[in-house]
Amino acid sequence: MSVLRHERSVLPGFGLTLGFTSFFLCAIVLLPLTALVMKGANMDLARFIDVVTDPRALASYRLSFGAALLAASINLVFGFIVAWVLVRYEFPGRRFVDAIIDMPFALPTAVSGIALTAVFASDGWIGRHLEALGIQVAYTPLGITIALTLIGMPFVVRAIQPALHELPRDVEEASATLGASPAYTFHRVILPALAPAILTGFALAFARGVGEYGSVIFIAGNIPLQTEITPLLIVIRLEEYDYAAAAALGCVMLLISFLMLLTINLLQQWGRRRTHGTGRA
């Protein structure tokens, strides 16, 4: 007589936890997004197209996504350098610098915006010297990019740091032993191993920049067709009690963000497969 034995999971309760996870994600993420889409779908097609293709709306898309993309790209370079310095070198004040990286997480975004305006305004500490050179930062797209760079930097640094910690030093030493130059080792050994973490940090910084509001409105000047971001335009439509138009703009933001993040995730998967394939080879 055979006895059927069922192996118990090391972490029991899979069904319960999966059900809770599904419920939580539906209640917090899917239902609000579905409500947004349904609100925008209540408009007739002609009205929807008119709202989302209005020149003011198109200008806000270009500014919101363009500035977020540029800021994330800047953070990709300088965030990598900061993470590299914090992981690979010991120096006085290292822990203080490491703690300062998280400051944009703790500060209310409005405080960040006010601080940036105080520094880069025409009478600010840095702004007055830049204006003497003919460079205006406050109330321009440049100021918006700086604000998004500030709030996105911690995402890139904190995504790359753990990957750098886990990167074995002996791989670099083996590359150097085989006669590879430091530049070759960096491009062919270090960067491929860190590619998934780098793309993750980029995606997080970009997503945060697209949805940022508080730190931007103070330094942007909010000039229609010039320095007006899409989140602000949505708030303006809400203040006008045009909830359908606000939902339509939100749907466009949601769609573009989803497509761009999907592209970045596909690149991440490609980077992981390429890294694993290189490691097996």
Backbone hydrogen bonds, N-H to C=O, Kabsch-Sander energy under -0.5 kcal/mol:
donor,donor_aa,acceptor,acceptor_aa,energy
4,L,2,S,-0.6
7,E,5,R,-0.6
17,T,13,G,-2.7
18,L,14,F,-2.8
19,G,15,G,-2.2
20,F,16,L,-2.4
21,T,17,T,-2.7
22,S,18,L,-2.5
23,F,19,G,-2.4
24,F,20,F,-2.8
25,L,21,T,-2.6
26,C,22,S,-2.3
27,A,23,F,-2.7
28,I,24,F,-2.5
29,V,25,L,-2.3
30,L,25,L,-2.0
31,L,26,C,-3.1
33,L,29,V,-1.7
34,T,30,L,-2.8
35,A,31,L,-2.7
36,L,32,P,-2.1
37,V,33,L,-2.4
38,M,34,T,-2.8
39,K,35,A,-2.2
40,G,36,L,-2.1
41,A,37,V,-2.1
42,N,38,M,-0.9
42,N,39,K,-0.5
43,M,40,G,-1.2
48,F,44,D,-2.5
49,I,45,L,-2.7
50,D,46,A,-2.1
51,V,47,R,-2.1
52,V,48,F,-2.5
53,T,49,I,-1.6
54,D,51,V,-0.9
58,L,54,D,-2.8
59,A,55,P,-2.2
60,S,56,R,-1.6
61,Y,57,A,-2.2
62,R,58,L,-2.2
63,L,59,A,-2.0
64,S,60,S,-2.8
65,F,61,Y,-2.6
66,G,61,Y,-0.6
66,G,62,R,-1.8
67,A,63,L,-2.5
68,A,64,S,-1.8
69,L,65,F,-2.3
70,L,66,G,-2.4
71,A,67,A,-2.7
72,A,68,A,-2.4
73,S,69,L,-1.9
74,I,70,L,-2.3
75,N,71,A,-2.6
76,L,72,A,-1.7
77,V,73,S,-1.3
78,F,74,I,-2.5
79,G,75,N,-2.2
80,F,76,L,-0.7
81,I,77,V,-1.8
82,V,78,F,-2.5
83,A,79,G,-2.6
84,W,80,F,-2.6
85,V,81,I,-2.4
86,L,82,V,-2.4
87,V,83,A,-2.0
88,R,84,W,-2.8
89,Y,85,V,-1.5
94,R,91,F,-1.6
97,V,93,G,-2.4
98,D,94,R,-2.4
99,A,95,R,-1.9
100,I,96,F,-2.1
101,I,97,V,-1.3
102,D,99,A,-1.0
103,M,100,I,-1.8
105,F,102,D,-1.2
106,A,102,D,-1.3
107,L,103,M,-2.4
111,V,108,P,-0.7
112,S,108,P,-1.7
113,G,109,T,-2.2
114,I,110,A,-2.4
115,A,111,V,-2.6
116,L,112,S,-2.5
117,T,113,G,-2.2
118,A,114,I,-2.3
119,V,115,A,-1.6
120,F,116,L,-2.9
121,A,117,T,-1.8
124,G,121,A,-2.1
125,W,118,A,-0.7
126,I,119,V,-2.0
127,G,119,V,-2.5
128,R,124,G,-1.5
129,H,126,I,-0.5
130,L,126,I,-2.0
131,E,127,G,-2.6
132,A,128,R,-1.1
133,L,129,H,-0.7
133,L,130,L,-0.8
134,G,131,E,-1.4
135,I,130,L,-2.8
136,Q,134,G,-0.6
137,V,120,F,-0.5
137,V,135,I,-0.5
138,A,120,F,-1.2
139,Y,219,I,-3.7
140,T,137,V,-1.1
140,T,219,I,-0.5
143,G,137,V,-1.1
143,G,140,T,-0.5
144,I,140,T,-1.5
145,T,141,P,-2.3
146,I,142,L,-2.1
147,A,143,G,-2.2
148,L,144,I,-2.4
149,T,145,T,-2.0
150,L,146,I,-2.1
151,I,147,A,-2.0
152,G,148,L,-1.3
153,M,149,T,-1.4
155,F,152,G,-0.6
156,V,152,G,-1.1
157,V,153,M,-2.2
158,R,154,P,-2.6
159,A,155,F,-1.1
160,I,156,V,-1.9
161,Q,157,V,-2.4
163,A,159,A,-0.6
164,L,160,I,-2.2
165,H,161,Q,-2.3
166,E,162,P,-1.9
167,L,163,A,-0.9
171,V,168,P,-0.8
172,E,168,P,-0.7
173,E,169,R,-2.2
174,A,170,D,-2.6
175,S,171,V,-2.0
176,A,172,E,-2.4
177,T,173,E,-2.5
178,L,174,A,-1.8
179,G,176,A,-1.4
180,A,175,S,-2.3
185,T,181,S,-2.7
186,F,182,P,-2.2
187,H,183,A,-2.3
188,R,184,Y,-2.7
189,V,185,T,-1.8
190,I,185,T,-2.0
191,L,186,F,-2.6
193,A,189,V,-1.0
194,L,190,I,-1.7
195,A,191,L,-1.0
198,I,194,L,-2.6
199,L,195,A,-2.7
200,T,196,P,-2.1
201,G,197,A,-2.4
202,F,198,I,-2.3
203,A,199,L,-2.5
204,L,200,T,-2.5
205,A,201,G,-2.5
206,F,202,F,-2.6
207,A,203,A,-2.6
208,R,204,L,-2.3
209,G,205,A,-2.2
210,V,206,F,-2.3
211,G,207,A,-1.5
212,E,208,R,-0.6
212,E,209,G,-0.7
216,V,213,Y,-0.8
217,I,213,Y,-2.1
218,F,214,G,-0.6
219,I,216,V,-0.5
220,A,216,V,-2.0
221,G,217,I,-0.8
222,N,227,T,-0.8
226,Q,223,I,-2.2
227,T,223,I,-2.4
228,E,223,I,-0.6
229,I,227,T,-0.6
230,T,60,S,-0.7
233,L,229,I,-1.9
234,I,230,T,-2.4
235,V,231,P,-1.8
236,I,232,L,-2.4
237,R,233,L,-2.1
238,L,234,I,-2.0
239,E,235,V,-2.4
240,E,236,I,-1.3
241,Y,238,L,-1.7
242,D,237,R,-2.7
243,Y,241,Y,-1.1
246,A,242,D,-2.0
247,A,243,Y,-2.4
248,A,244,A,-2.2
249,L,245,A,-2.3
250,G,246,A,-2.1
251,C,247,A,-2.2
252,V,248,A,-1.8
253,M,249,L,-2.2
254,L,250,G,-2.6
255,L,251,C,-2.6
256,I,252,V,-2.6
257,S,253,M,-2.5
258,F,254,L,-2.4
259,L,255,L,-2.3
260,M,256,I,-2.3
261,L,257,S,-2.7
262,L,258,F,-2.4
263,T,259,L,-2.0
264,I,260,M,-2.1
265,N,261,L,-2.6
266,L,262,L,-2.3
267,L,263,T,-2.0
268,Q,264,I,-2.1
269,Q,265,N,-2.4
270,W,266,L,-2.2
271,G,267,L,-2.4
272,R,268,Q,-2.5
273,R,269,Q,-2.5
274,R,270,W,-2.4
275,T,271,G,-2.4
276,H,272,R,-2.8
277,G,273,R,-2.5
278,T,274,R,-2.2
279,G,275,T,-2.3
280,R,276,H,-2.3
281,A,277,G,-1.9
